[in-house]
Amino acid sequence: MPGPAMGLNFNQMNSISSESALCRRMAAGDESAFASLYEQYQPKLHLFIYPLTGFSLPDTHEVIQDIFIKLWLRKETLVNITSLQAYLFTMARNRLADLRTQQARQRKVIGLLQLQQPESHSDVQEKLELREYHRIARALINKLPKQKRRIFILRNEEGLSLDEIAAELNITKFAVKKQLYEATWYLKACLSTHADLKILSIILIFSILQTL
């Protein structure tokens, strides 16, 4: 009886072999392998995800970013995956479902807060909340390791591109992306623990951080 590979042509077999090799290298911590997988699958994921977000570029970018962050964090498990494309598309569907649930909750919370807040005090209250969450966000940014803090500031306060940051710090573009992702996730995790902030404030902070 012919084996499962008999139904594949040479190019398909070569592609699977190349992907398996990249997965093994990435599982061992090879950042260049991760960069290759990103370049190969980012366009495919974009085409798949973009229509499902209602053609929202910010949501599409957020989902793709989250997928590749999780892929790197789970890199040791990649040697057991038979089809990376199927794995990534499953991750995309799950993240899209989470995003829809999150957005529905946010809309509900914002609606409730708007109903509860007296109109005459809304402007003053918003200014106070803005001042408070900017103070907290700034304090957390200052706690980042020196290189992560520098990269975060260059990107979000000075408006440098990833390529410009890489050139200024003499590191790879992938290293810039990786440290930006790690800094963003750290800030999100810390901000979510501030029970004294209203949910609306946290939502607004997240929206700022997600412009990376």
BELPESUL-V763189 format. One line per field, one symbol per residue. psi: psi as a letter, one per 40 degrees, with the letter a starting at -180 (. if undefined). A space follows every 10 residues. Layout:
psi=???
//
This chain:
psi=hiidedeiid dddddddddd dddddddeeh dddddddddd eddddddddd deeffhdddd dddddddddd dddeddedee hdhddddddd dddddddddd dddddddddd ddddddhhdd eddddddddd dddddddddd deeiiddddd dddddddefi idddddddef iidddddddd dddddddddd deegdeiidd ddddddddde e.
//
